[in-house]
Amino acid sequence: MLVYTTQRIVKIPSRLLAITYYIIVFAVILYIGGYALGYSKAYQRRTQLDSVVVTKVKGVIRTDYSDKELAIPNPEFYRRVWDATDAVIHELGSGGFFILTNVIITSNQTRGLCPEVNLHQT
């Protein structure tokens, strides 16, 4: 009953060696089950999370539709190459972005100040 065996199935008929082996095995199981998991609750420990996520949008989009497919006024505004700066909107707060999947172009529209805004108010 108290026999220590190795991988090669060599039986060593030494009670002292077998008792030492089983005491070590029992001590390891007792430490893992009793102290690490039971007493100190080591499985519940938390640590500070440090991470960085970097997202890079690369590539271009080419829109080349026929006049029949678009069926809108000024279809030449839609026939162009869009790069990542045209397709990604970064102004969504800290760390957020939005990838454009649909676009409606208002022809002859430019960025600028409204004529109603008076910058020289006194």
C-alpha positions as CSV (number, residue, x, y, z in Angstrom):
1,M,0.0,0.0,0.0
2,L,2.7,2.5,0.9
3,V,4.9,2.2,-2.3
4,Y,6.3,5.1,-4.3
5,T,6.2,4.6,-8.1
6,T,8.0,6.6,-10.8
7,Q,7.1,7.0,-14.5
8,R,9.0,3.9,-15.5
9,I,7.0,1.9,-13.0
10,V,9.9,1.2,-10.8
11,K,8.6,0.1,-7.5
12,I,10.8,1.2,-4.5
13,P,9.7,-0.7,-1.4
14,S,10.7,2.0,1.0
15,R,8.0,3.1,3.5
16,L,10.0,6.2,4.4
17,L,10.2,7.4,0.8
18,A,6.5,6.7,0.2
19,I,5.4,8.5,3.4
20,T,7.6,11.5,2.5
21,Y,6.1,11.6,-1.0
22,Y,2.5,11.5,0.2
23,I,3.3,14.1,2.9
24,I,4.6,16.5,0.2
25,V,1.6,15.9,-2.0
26,F,-0.8,16.4,0.9
27,A,1.0,19.6,1.9
28,V,0.8,21.0,-1.6
29,I,-2.9,20.2,-1.8
30,L,-3.5,21.6,1.6
31,Y,-1.7,24.8,0.7
32,I,-3.6,25.3,-2.5
33,G,-7.0,24.3,-1.2
34,G,-6.8,25.5,2.3
35,Y,-4.6,28.6,2.4
36,A,-4.5,30.0,-1.2
37,L,-8.1,29.4,-2.1
38,G,-9.9,29.2,1.3
39,Y,-8.2,31.5,3.8
40,S,-6.5,34.2,1.8
41,K,-9.0,34.2,-1.1
42,A,-6.2,34.6,-3.7
43,Y,-8.6,33.8,-6.5
44,Q,-10.5,37.1,-5.7
45,R,-7.5,39.4,-5.8
46,R,-7.7,42.3,-8.2
47,T,-4.9,44.3,-9.8
48,Q,-4.8,47.7,-11.5
49,L,-5.4,47.4,-15.2
50,D,-3.1,49.3,-17.5
51,S,-3.8,49.1,-21.2
52,V,-3.6,51.1,-24.3
53,V,-5.7,50.6,-27.5
54,V,-4.5,52.1,-30.7
55,T,-6.8,52.2,-33.7
56,K,-5.6,53.2,-37.1
57,V,-7.9,53.5,-40.1
58,K,-6.1,53.1,-43.3
59,G,-7.1,52.9,-46.9
60,V,-9.2,54.7,-49.4
61,I,-12.8,54.5,-50.7
62,R,-13.5,55.1,-54.4
63,T,-17.1,56.0,-55.4
64,D,-17.6,55.8,-59.1
65,Y,-21.3,55.6,-59.8
66,S,-23.0,56.2,-63.2
67,D,-25.6,58.9,-63.7
68,K,-28.3,56.2,-63.8
69,E,-27.2,54.7,-60.4
70,L,-27.1,58.0,-58.6
71,A,-30.2,59.7,-60.2
72,I,-29.5,63.0,-58.4
73,P,-28.4,66.5,-59.3
74,N,-24.6,67.1,-59.5
75,P,-23.5,63.4,-59.4
76,E,-19.9,64.5,-60.0
77,F,-19.6,65.4,-56.3
78,Y,-20.0,61.7,-55.5
79,R,-17.5,60.4,-58.1
80,R,-14.3,60.8,-56.1
81,V,-11.7,59.1,-53.9
82,W,-12.3,59.4,-50.1
83,D,-9.3,58.9,-47.8
84,A,-9.3,58.1,-44.1
85,T,-9.7,61.8,-43.1
86,D,-12.9,62.0,-45.1
87,A,-14.3,58.7,-43.7
88,V,-13.5,59.1,-40.0
89,I,-14.9,61.6,-37.6
90,H,-12.8,62.0,-34.4
91,E,-14.8,64.6,-32.5
92,L,-16.7,62.2,-30.4
93,G,-15.1,62.7,-27.0
94,S,-12.1,61.0,-25.5
95,G,-10.9,58.1,-27.4
96,G,-14.0,57.7,-29.7
97,F,-14.4,57.8,-33.4
98,F,-17.1,57.2,-36.0
99,I,-16.5,55.6,-39.4
100,L,-18.7,57.1,-42.1
101,T,-20.8,54.6,-44.0
102,N,-23.3,57.0,-45.7
103,V,-22.8,60.5,-47.1
104,I,-25.2,63.0,-48.5
105,I,-23.5,65.9,-50.3
106,T,-25.2,69.3,-50.6
107,S,-23.9,70.7,-53.8
108,N,-22.2,74.1,-53.9
109,Q,-22.0,74.1,-50.1
110,T,-18.8,75.3,-48.4
111,R,-17.6,75.8,-44.9
112,G,-17.6,79.3,-43.6
113,L,-19.4,81.9,-41.5
114,C,-23.1,82.5,-41.9
115,P,-23.8,86.0,-43.4
116,E,-26.1,86.7,-40.4
117,V,-23.2,86.5,-38.0
118,N,-21.8,89.9,-37.3
119,L,-18.2,89.6,-36.0
120,H,-17.8,93.4,-35.6
121,Q,-20.4,93.9,-32.9
122,T,-19.8,97.0,-30.8
